[in-house]
């Protein structure tokens, strides 16, 4: 679990992406969003969801940085919304607050 918090807390993303995701977090509906974003029939537990979302987010970030033609900013924001929502559901380690996503 500590690894997931560490991986999440070290994310550095452009302000526009982070602000868009924070805005969308208000309307986050876990069941529907995770099934759509992770392309699954069942809703995974928060730990499994965060792990899969971190992998997908890293793939999207790589595509963004390399100006890959397949990069989809809408999907990137959706993944970040889900990631922010799911991290809040993880059971934090003692005296370890959930850090916000950092803007660069």
C-alpha positions in Angstrom: 0.0 0.0 0.0 2.9 2.4 0.8 4.2 1.8 -2.7 0.8 3.1 -4.2 0.9 6.2 -2.0 4.5 6.8 -3.0 3.9 6.4 -6.7 0.8 8.7 -6.5 2.6 11.3 -4.5 5.4 11.6 -6.9 3.2 12.4 -9.9 3.9 15.8 -11.5 1.4 16.9 -14.1 0.6 20.2 -15.9 -1.8 22.5 -14.0 -4.5 22.3 -16.7 -4.7 18.5 -16.5 -4.8 18.6 -12.7 -7.4 21.4 -12.5 -9.6 19.7 -15.0 -9.4 16.4 -13.0 -10.1 18.2 -9.7 -13.1 19.8 -11.3 -14.4 16.4 -12.6 -13.8 14.8 -9.2 -16.9 16.5 -7.8 -19.1 14.4 -10.1 -17.0 11.2 -9.8 -19.2 8.1 -9.6 -16.9 5.2 -8.8 -18.9 2.3 -10.3 -19.6 3.8 -13.7 -16.3 5.6 -14.1 -14.1 2.7 -13.3 -16.0 0.3 -15.5 -15.7 2.7 -18.4 -12.1 3.8 -17.9 -10.7 0.3 -17.0 -12.9 -1.4 -19.5 -14.1 -4.0 -17.0 -17.5 -5.5 -16.2 -17.0 -5.4 -12.4 -15.7 -2.6 -10.2 -12.3 -3.4 -8.7 -11.4 -2.7 -5.1 -9.6 0.6 -4.6 -6.1 -0.9 -4.3 -6.4 -2.8 -7.5 -8.0 0.2 -9.2 -5.2 2.5 -8.2 -2.6 0.1 -9.4 -4.2 -0.3 -12.8 -4.9 3.5 -13.0 -1.3 4.3 -12.3 -0.1 2.1 -15.1 -2.6 3.6 -17.5 -1.8 7.1 -16.4 1.9 6.5 -17.0 1.2 5.2 -20.5 -0.9 8.4 -21.2 1.8 10.6 -19.8 4.4 9.0 -22.0 2.2 9.5 -25.0 1.7 13.2 -24.1 5.4 13.8 -23.6 6.4 12.2 -26.9 3.6 13.9 -28.8 2.2 10.5 -29.8 -0.7 10.9 -32.3 -2.7 8.4 -30.2 -2.7 10.6 -27.1 -6.2 11.5 -25.9 -6.3 14.3 -23.4 -9.9 13.5 -22.5 -9.0 10.0 -21.5 -6.0 11.3 -19.5 -8.3 13.6 -17.5 -10.8 10.7 -16.9 -8.0 8.5 -15.7 -6.7 11.3 -13.3 -10.3 11.8 -12.0 -10.6 8.1 -11.2 -7.1 8.0 -9.7 -7.8 10.9 -7.4 -11.1 9.4 -6.3 -9.7 6.0 -5.7 -6.6 7.2 -3.7 -9.0 8.9 -1.3 -10.6 5.5 -0.7 -7.3 3.7 0.2 -6.7 3.1 3.8 -3.8 5.5 4.6 -0.8 4.4 6.6 -0.7 5.8 10.1 0.1 9.5 10.1 0.3 9.5 6.3 -2.1 12.0 4.8 -3.1 11.5 1.1 -1.0 14.0 -0.8 -2.6 16.1 -3.6 -1.4 15.6 -7.1 1.3 18.1 -7.8 1.1 20.8 -10.5 4.1 21.6 -12.6 
